[in-house]
Amino acid sequence: MQPLTDSWQQHLSHAISDPSELLQTLALPDNLLPAAQRAAAQFALRVPHPFVAKMKKGDLNDPLLKQVLPLDSELDQVPGFTTDPLAEMQSNPHDGLIHKYRGRVLLITTGACAINCRYCFRRHFPYQENRLGPQQWQAILDYIAADDSISEVLFSGGDPLATPDRRLKTMLEGLAAIPHLRRVRFHTRLPVVIPQRVTDSLIAALTQTRLRAVIVLHANHPNEIDSQLADALRPLQQAGVQVLNQAVLLRDINDDVATLKALSEKLFDLAGVLPYYLFVLDPVAGSAHFDISDTEAQTLVSALQQELPGYLLPRLAREIPGKPSKTLLTLD
């Protein structure tokens, strides 16, 4: 096991990528290794040590482990589960840019992630064809500047916070020079899995332009929320950055009322983070074993609604290719 450091970059570079190391670290049975290796050959294992430290050793049912452990079931071909479940390639006008919804565009800032979640809807995304070099970046700035209906830019990936702070600062300054832009939004899992990622230079980059910054975290289970994350987020929030959370409904991980209630309450009570969306699974090839039906999801969130105040109830939604916005699923 690599020694842990206080540097997010070193945590990132020391992330576990060998299934045998993950099994040994968590004292899990060796007979899991062949399947994990087969699945990891198709979609690599990647999980940082700070996230592994939140898992219970020897517990195959640990809800955080289940999100990252490669399984043979990922190799099953299931009808309806495709490599591009959101048809993003149809809305890719420039390398590194996705424009599906009026008023906002999404940047593929990097293909790198701190953690490879096994349900990731971009696990098959052609990142090599969407790299953001200087020429591509200028084309994106020109595209946004030419469309004054665009008021918000989403930084995505991969994980946009895998990008160095200096590069993020330069990108934000370029966007701030476009008069009709008002907001930037970062969809990231990195502070959840490596809290050290929230640095003074990141906070400065997010707050030193006229653009209002929003961070949307991705935490699926209350075990992902701890005091270290709360401490990391506090200066970000004090600097005026709005922090929200979105989650994905996952079979045998968070598909029960008690877990979802604890997630919302812990996000808010410990970390001051508001729940935003709760998504049903995007049908990406390799993830069918996580799926629950829309009907199950609606019943679940209807029951959750009776347990939480309205401001802690995430909106249940599905993304449907070709629709002009996320589709909210009505509750019973």
N, C-alpha and C positions, 0 to 999 in steps of 0.2 A: 504494500500500500504506500502510495506516494505521501510524503509529509504535507499537511495542510499549511497554507500560508494565509496572510491577510489580503493578498492581492487577488482580485477577481480574475485577472488574466492567468495567474498560475493555477487557480482552481479550475479554470476553463481548460488549460493545457493538460492538467492531471486527471481530467475526467475519465472514468472507467469506460473502456471500449472493448474489453475482452470479457466474454461471458464467464470464463473460468474465474477471473478475478472477482466479478460480482458475486458468484456463488460462494467463493471462498470467504470473501469479506462478510457475507451475511450467514455463513454456516449453513448453506443450503445443500441438498443432496446432489451428488455428482451425476446421478442419472438424468438430471435436467440438462446437462451440458450438450449432448448431441442435437436436441431440438433447438436449443438456444443458438447454437452455432449455425444451424441450417437457416433459421429465420434471420439472424444477424447478417448472413451473407447477402440477403435480399434488401434489408434495411438495417443499417448499422446500429449496434448498441452504443448509447452514449448517455452517461449519467454522472454528474459531479458528486464528489465525496460529501459535501454538505447536505445534499438531498438524501444520499444513502444513509447518512447518520441519523436521519429521522425514521428509518425503517427498523422494524423489530427483527432481530436476528432469529433465524430458524423458522420464521413464519411465512409460509408460502401464500397465505391469504392477506399479507400486509397490503393495504390499499395503495400505497405508494409504489411498492415493488411491482404490483400488477400492471401499473402504467408503463413500466420500462422493460420488463423481462420479455425477451423474444420467445415466442412459442411456435410450435408446429402449425397451429391453427391459422397463423398468418399466411401460410402457403396455400390454404384452401381457396379454390375459385368459387365464389358465391355470386349467383346472378344478381345484377343490380349494383354490385360493388365494383367501381371502376378506378382507373388511375387518375382521372380528372373529374371528380364528383361534382365540382361547382362550375365546370365548363369555363375555367379561367382563361384558357388559351384562346377563347373566342372574344375576350375583352382585354387583349394585350397589345395596345396600339404601338407601344415602343418597348424596347428591351427594358425590363425592370419596372414597368408601369402597368397597372391593371385599373381599368376604368369601367366599372359596372353600374354605379349608382350616381344619379344626378347630384352635383354639389360636392362630391368628394372623389379623390383618387387614392390609390394604394401603391406604395413603393415597395418593391422587393429589394431591400437594402443589402441583403446578404443571404447566402444559402446556409450560413453557419447557425447552429443552435447550441445552447449549453446542454440540452437534454433532448434525446430523441424519444418522444412519446409515441407509443406503438399505434395509437389511433390517429396520428397526425394526418390531416387531409392533404397536406403537401408532401407526403412521403415519396411521391413519384414526380414531383415538380421538376421541370428542366432548368435548374438553376444556372447551369453553365451557359444557357442561351439567354439569360437575363442578367448578366453581370453589369454592374454600373461603373463603367469607366468614364473618363472626362467627356468623351463624345456623347455617350448615352445620357449622362447627367444633363448636359446642355440641351439635348433634344427634349428631355422631360421638362426642364424649366421653360423652354419655348412653348411646349404643348400646354402647360398650365397657364402661362401668361396669356396665351391666345384665347382662353376660355374663361370669361369672367363669371360664369356660373359656378366655378369651383371655388369653394370657400375653406375647404379642409383637406389636409394631406395626412394619410395614414402611413406610418412607418411600420413595415411588417418584414417578413423574411420566410424562412429562417427566423432568427430573432434579431430585431433591429439593434438591441443593446449589446449584441456581439460586436458591433461597430465601435471603433475607438472614439472617445469623446471629442478629440480634435476634428475628426471627420464629421461627426454629427454636428458640431458647431458650425463648420463650413457649410454643410447642407442647409441648416436652419437659417443661416444668414442669407443664403441664396434664395430661399423661399420667402423670407421676410421682405425681400425687395419687390415681390409681386403684390401690388396694392390690394387686389381683391381677396387674397388669402387672409383668414382670420384665426384659424386653429390648426394645430398639429396634434396628432394622436399616435401614441406608441403602443402597439400590442406586443406584450413581452411576458415571458415566463422567467426571465433571467433573475430578477430580484427574489423570486420565490425559491429558486434552486441555488442561487449564490447571492445572498444578501449584500455581500461586499461590493456588488456591482453599482450600488448607489453611492457615487463618489461626489465630492465637492465640484469637480470639473463637469460632471454630468448635470448636476443641478444648475450650475452656471450656464451651460449650453442651453438648457431648457427654458431658462428664465431671462436671458439677456437680449432677447429680441421682442418685438411687439406682439408676436404670435402667442396666443393662449395655448398652453401645453396640457395635455391629458395623457395619463398613463392608464392603460387597461391591462391589469395583471391577469394571469391564467392560473388559478388554483382550483382544484376539483374536490379536495377533501380537507376537513379541518386539521388533520395531522400535518398539513403543509404550512399552516399558519403558526408562528411561534414568536416569542419576544424578540428574537434576533431580526426577523423580518420587520416587525413593528418598529424597532429602533432604527432600522435602515430607512424606512419610509417616512419617519417623522420629519426630518429636515426637508425632504422633498415636499411634503404637504405644507409645512410652515413657509416654504418659499412660494406657495400659491399654485402648485401643480395639483390638479384634481386627479385622484386615484380611484379607479373602479376595478371590479373583478368580473370576469366571465368564466363560466365553467362549461364542461361537456358532461352530459349524462352518460354514465358508463356502467354496463352490466356488472354486478357484483363488486362495485367499487363505491358508488355513491347513489345507487338507485333505491334509496329508502328515505323516508321523511326525517328520521332522527339525524342522519348524516348531513342532509342538506340544510336542516335547521341549524345544526351545530356549525356548519360552514359559514352561513350568513351571519350568525351571531358572533362567531370568533373573528371573522373579517372586520366587522364593525366595532365590536367591543374592545378587541385587543389592538387592531391595526388601523382603525378609523377609515376602513375601505367599504364603499357601498357596492352591493351586488348589482350587476348590470344585466347580463344575459345568462340564461341557462339553455345551452343548445342541445338539441337531439343530435345524434352522431351523423356526421357527413359520411355517406357511403363510399369510403375509399377502400380500394382493394387491400386486403390484409387486416381489416379491422372488424369484420362481421361479428366476431365473438364478443365485442363490446356492445352490440346494438340492443336497444330496447325500442318497442313500437311507440308510435306517436300516442296511441291510446293509453298505454301504460304511463307515458310521460305526463299526459294530461291529468290522469287520475292522481298521480303522485304529487304534482304541483297544486292541484286542487286541495289535497289534504294539507300540503305545506302552507297554503294560503290561510288556513285556519289556525296555524301555529305561530305566524309571524306578523308583525306590523307591515303595512304596505311598502314602506321604504326599504325593508329588508328582503322583499320578495323579488327574486330575479324574474325577468320576462322570459317565458318559455318560447323558444323560436327555432325555426329551421331555415336554412338558406337553400332556396330553390333556384337553379340556373334559369336565367331569363327574366326573373321577377325584378321589379324596380326597387325592391327593398327586402330586408329580412321579413319572413312570414311568421307572424305571431300565432301561436297555437292557442285556440280558445280553451278555457277551462270548463270543467263540468259545473 
